[in-house]
Each structure stands twice: as structure tokens, then as C-alpha cells.
């Protein structure tokens, strides 16, 4: 009776493994290390004291994926595995469709073949495109503005169609807002390959002297200080939301999309100041042009998660920055080579 965590050595996946184990769940992790490192498994053991069953798997290979379901009795899947860089998806759309959709097709095929009827999917607020208003509710119009976002949208629709075709399936589509932070131990955290696309890891690299300066993508937005506003959510809060989603699926059939956000928006300048306070390091920045496709404001109405999952975010942006500053200080080169 295990929960299969695909992409379980990634940033959100690894934090979710800890919360699943803390909740007494039995887990199996599958990953191909395309955006993570084997060292994560050592860190998870240090934190939890447990050897987590792990398989290095290319989920785009049907036979390899089937081996997982043959070897383990899998009752639920939490599906994180997938490419997630917006810019890269624009340059390499076919690679994104092949990988993100192909791996999901194999997972679903094997779930059906081996009688596994519950899946939590790692979706994203990116499916809302540029929202007309905020806060964002789950019934807002969905659209995608890049191939990465379209893979999330397509997989949501595929899983909805699956539930229409088979009423025994339970699907929770968790729409993440902006996950940042790190486990309080400082042993696991976000370790993006190359130059970070996202704000928090970029701030960390500048503060650590590994990048010279932060570019603030526009200060002329209609927001309280002109910079972009986002719903930053502690990755541990996000992880706990997945444990609640498991419980929900065990009591409810059908497909449900649920926002995982705090409901609070913070601007770029506010996040920079919060990190400076937490780390004691000044972060040099310059204001540049807006980044194409960016919304002025994007933050969640988290009331449905509270109603259906009994979940709400606990940590504020100061704690997020304290935890990520500790991770950065303890791991200046991330998980290393
Ligand atoms: C946040 C804010 C930028 C970098 C993306 C994906 C989304 C999800 C989360 C996966 C914006 C500004 C950023 C920088 C900046 N990922 N910024 N300088 O764009 O809200 O969401 O990551 O699911 O799908 O779209 O996050 O961290 O890139 O940007 O000024 O160097 O920081 O303009 O206002 P975003 P982000």
C-alpha cells in the first residue's frame, strides 16, 4: 500500500516526501534526476531517518514505468515529474509536450492496468494566464500563455476526461502559486540548474555573490510599489497540502482543481527587503523592462482548499525568507555535483 511520488527528489517533491512520511504514509519515489540530484535522497534520510524506496525511472518509457507498478502495490500517485522552465518551453515546445504529456500517459495507463485509482497532479497557477482580477478562484477562466503552461492545462483536461470515463477515479489538481522557502533543517531546498528563472532563487544567488545584480522586471505595474505582486507560499505549507489532498481523495471521487496559495500578495521589492532582513545581506538590483507575459498581480483565493482539504498556509514571507536564507548559507552550491 504505497504512494508513488514521481519527481520526488525535486524541490516540491522532496519536501512532500517528508510530510508524507511524517503523516505515516508509505512512499516510493521515482525520478530520473533531470532537474534534481541523488544527494537529495541522502538528505531525506538525514531528516527522516528512513531509507526511502527509490527507483531511477524514465517515465516516458512505458516498460520502465510498468516495472514500478509490478514491483510495488501502488494505491495513489502524486505526480510531480515534469519539465517546468517557462522560457525553455517556448524554445523547445515539442520536448515539453513529449516529456510532460508522455510521462503522464504512461502513469495513467499503468494506474488503470494495476487498479490504482487516485492521483494528485502538480498543476500551477500558470493555467490562469493573466487574470482579469485578483484574488483568483478555481472557477476563473483558464488559458495558457506558454507551452509549459499548456502542458499543465492539457494534463488537467486529460485527468478530468479520465474521471468522466471511469467514475471510480479520484483526481486532485493542485494549482500552486509561487513556492519558495526550504525545510527548517536547511538540508533540502531549491537548487535550480544554471541561471534561475524565478525571483527567489535569483535573489539568493545575488546575495551569495554568485550573480552580480538582480534585474527587477518593471516597476511601472499598477501595484502598490510598481513591481509585480505574487502569492509566495512556503514549500512546507505546499507539501502539507498534498497530504490533505490524499485524505480528500480517499473520501471523494471525481476531479477537483484546488488553489494552493496564501491569499496574500507580495511585490518584488517587498520580497527583496524580506530576504535582506532574513539574511542580513543587501541585494543590489536594477529596474529593467517588464518580462513579456508577466501579470501585474497574481494571488490566490485559498478558501476552497480550506473548505475541502481543511488546509491553509501557516507561514508568512519572513519565515519563508529565513528558511531559504539558511538553506543558501548551508549549501552555497546547492547539492553540489
Ligand atoms: C515572480 C515575480 C517577475 C525574476 C513562475 C511560473 C509559474 C510557476 C512559478 C511553475 C514576477 C519578477 C522574476 C527576476 C523579477 N512555476 N522577477 N526578476 O513568473 O510568477 O511564476 O514561477 O509552476 O508557472 O510562471 O514567478 O519567480 O519568475 O516571478 O523581477 O529575475 O518576480 O516579473 O513579478 P512567476 P517568478
Boltz pocket constraint, residues with backbone or C-beta under 6 A from the ligand:
constraints:
  - pocket:
      binder: B
      contacts: [[A, 84], [A, 86], [A, 123], [A, 124], [A, 125], [A, 126], [A, 176], [A, 177], [A, 178], [A, 179], [A, 196], [A, 197], [A, 198], [A, 199], [A, 200], [A, 202], [A, 214], [A, 215], [A, 216], [A, 217], [A, 218], [A, 227], [A, 228], [A, 229], [A, 230], [A, 268], [A, 291], [A, 294], [A, 295], [A, 296]]
      max_distance: 6.0
